[in-house]
Amino acid sequence: MPKVAKKQRVTPPLEPSRKKSASKSTTPGSRSSSARPQTSVSTPEPIYRNSRSRSVSVHPIPDTPVSRECWIAESGAPGPGFLSCEDVVKNLMKGYKSYFRNPDNLNDTSFDPHATDYPAVVLEYPNSEACERFILLTPKDKDHYNPIMCLEKTLHVIVEHYLTPEQRELVGPLPTDILADVTPPSSPLLSAFPSPAGSTTSTLTSLSSSTNSSLCSSLTSLSSLSDSPPPPGGYLRAVQRAIHRQDGPTFLKAMYHINDLFRSFKYPPLSPDPFDEPPPNPLKEVVKTWTPDGLPKKVMTRIIDECYQRCVGPHVQSLRQYTAFTSEVYGELMPSLVSEIVLATGLKPDSLFMDLGSGVGSIAMQASLQSGCKSYGIELMPQPARIAREQLEQFKIRCRMWGVSAGEVELEEGDMLKSQRVDELLKEADVVLVNNKVFEESLNEALRPKFLDLKEGAIVVSLKEFAPVDSRVTERNVDDMSTIFKVHAMKYHSGSVSWGSGGGLYYIHRVDREGYAELVKNFHTSRSSSRTARSRR
C-alpha cells in the first residue's frame, strides 16, 4: 500500500487587522491610537424595582387566624326570610332521591321523596333559638348539594369547636372521616340502637312535617329517648354508621339524642329565684375565648359553605351563561385561596377590603368574617349582583346562628369604572382584589390610573399583573404609574379557582412611593454618571 504523504503544517496568515498592527511602529511619542491607553466606557448598572431578579416570590404565609373579637350578644333566631336546607331541597325535589331506608320494614315509604311528606331532621346550632331543618334525601347528580353531607359536616364543627371536653364525652368522639358521600354497602342493615317499645320511629318521622320553629321546641317532647343508654362508640359514631348503612330510623334516633344534649347545653337550668337573670348559653360563651386566635377556620368555612350552597348553588347554571372571552366571564376564587389572600395581605378588623368585580359577593363576606374588616364589592352583571344581595342577607342570619360577628359588608351593582363609591373608597382602601384573569386588556388599562389614588402601603391583588414583577427600570418606563408598585408573584395550587383544575399565579402589588422615589433618584444618578463618562472619551 502506498504511503500517504503527510501534509505540511502551514502557519495561517495573520488576520488583516493583526497584520496591520504588526507592521506599525509603536515607539514612544507615536500618535498612533494603539499607543493610547484604553478607557472603558461606564455602563449604568441595571436598576430593578425589587432587589431580586424576575422570579416567583416565595413568602411564608401565616397559618393562624386573624386575632379579633368574634362574640355577639344577640340571639340566633333565624327570623323571617331565612333560607334553610329544607327550602332549597323542597324547591328542587325532582333532582333528589331517597337515601335512607327502614331495615325493619322494607315497605316503609317515609324516607322517600314527596312534595310535602318528606323525611327531615332538625339540627340545633350553637346560638340560642337557632336551629335548621335538613331534608334527608340525596341528589341524583352527585355534584349537586347533598343535605346529609352538609348536616354531618356542620354537626362535627359544632362538636369540635363549641363543646367542652366534658360535653364532647357525652356526645361521643369525633369520627375521623365523613361518610355521607360513601357508597353504602349491600350487606344487611344493622341498627346501632335497640328499637324502643312503641312507635318511636313513627313519632320521629312525623316531626318531619313540623315547621322550623315548631320543630325546635318539639324536641323537648322527646325527652324519653334520652333515658336509653348511648350506643357503642357514642352518638356521632352512630350517626356515621347509620349514614353508611342507610339506616333511617337509627339516624333519626341518634340525631334526636344529639339535639337533646345540645339543648341541655344551651339552656342550663333556671335559678329558683325568679328575679335572677337566666344563665348564659355556654355554647355561645365559648366564642369569647376565641379572641386571641380569632375565628376558627373550620367555623368560617362552614358558614361560607352553608351560604353558598343554599344561595348560589341552585343558580350555578344561570351564572354560566356568558359570552366567552369577554370581561363578563364569571369565575370564582375558592375559599381556600381567599383565606390565603386575607392572611398574606394582613387584613385586620380596622382594614377596608374592596373587591372590584365581586360576583356573588362570597369573597367580600369571607374577608369580613375571617378578619372582621369592612368589605365593599361591586358587580356589573345583574344576575350575580342579585344573588350577592340575597346571599348577604343569609350570611348575616347564619353568623347569628353560629353566634359570631363579621365586619360590615357593602355591595353595589354597577360599573367599577363609573362608580362614585369606588372612587371614594379607593383612597381609604387597604386591600383591593381584582379577579382580572379574563378581563379584556382595555379594562385592565382603564383600571390602572385609579390605583394612583391608593394610599402608601395599600395592596392590589390580581390574577394578572398590573405591573411587571421585578421589572427593570429604563428611560422608557421610569415615569410609568405602575412603578409605584412593588410586585410579588405568588403560587396558587390546584383546586383554588373555579375555571381550571391546575395551579397558577396571583400577584400582590404593594404601593411603595418612597421606594419609587429612591429608585428614580438612583436611576437619574446612574444615567448622569454614564453621560459624564461618555463625554470624557
HELIX and SHEET records of a PDB file:
HELIX    1   1 PRO A   16  SER A   23  1                                   8    
HELIX    2   2 SER A   33  ALA A   35  5                                   3    
HELIX    3   3 CYS A   85  ASN A   91  1                                   7    
HELIX    4   4 MET A   93  GLY A   95  5                                   3    
HELIX    5   5 PRO A  147  TYR A  162  1                                  16    
HELIX    6   6 PRO A  165  VAL A  171  1                                   7    
HELIX    7   7 THR A  200  SER A  206  1                                   7    
HELIX    8   8 LEU A  207  SER A  209  5                                   3    
HELIX    9   9 ASN A  212  SER A  218  1                                   7    
HELIX   10  10 LEU A  219  ASP A  227  5                                   9    
HELIX   11  11 TYR A  235  ARG A  245  1                                  11    
HELIX   12  12 GLY A  248  LYS A  266  1                                  19    
HELIX   13  13 PRO A  282  GLU A  285  1                                   4    
HELIX   14  14 VAL A  286  TRP A  290  5                                   5    
HELIX   15  15 LYS A  297  CYS A  311  1                                  15    
HELIX   16  16 GLY A  313  HIS A  315  5                                   3    
HELIX   17  17 VAL A  316  LEU A  319  1                                   4    
HELIX   18  18 PRO A  335  THR A  345  1                                  11    
HELIX   19  19 SER A  362  SER A  371  1                                  10    
HELIX   20  20 PRO A  382  TRP A  402  1                                  21    
HELIX   21  21 GLN A  420  LEU A  426  1                                   7    
HELIX   22  22 GLU A  441  LEU A  447  1                                   7    
HELIX   23  23 ARG A  448  ASP A  453  5                                   6    
HELIX   24  24 MET A  481  ILE A  484  5                                   4    
HELIX   25  25 ARG A  513  SER A  535  1                                  23    
SHEET    1   A 2 ILE A  47  TYR A  48  0                                        
SHEET    2   A 2 ARG A 472  VAL A 473 -1                                        
SHEET    1   B 2 TYR A  96  SER A  98  0                                        
SHEET    2   B 2 LEU A 137  PRO A 139 -1                                        
SHEET    1   C 2 ALA A 120  GLU A 124  0                                        
SHEET    2   C 2 CYS A 131  ILE A 135 -1                                        
SHEET    1   D 7 VAL A 409  GLU A 413  0                                        
SHEET    2   D 7 LYS A 374  GLU A 379  1                                        
SHEET    3   D 7 LEU A 352  LEU A 356  1                                        
SHEET    4   D 7 VAL A 431  VAL A 434  1                                        
SHEET    5   D 7 ILE A 459  SER A 462  1                                        
SHEET    6   D 7 GLY A 504  VAL A 511 -1                                        
SHEET    7   D 7 PHE A 485  TYR A 492 -1                                        
END                                                                             
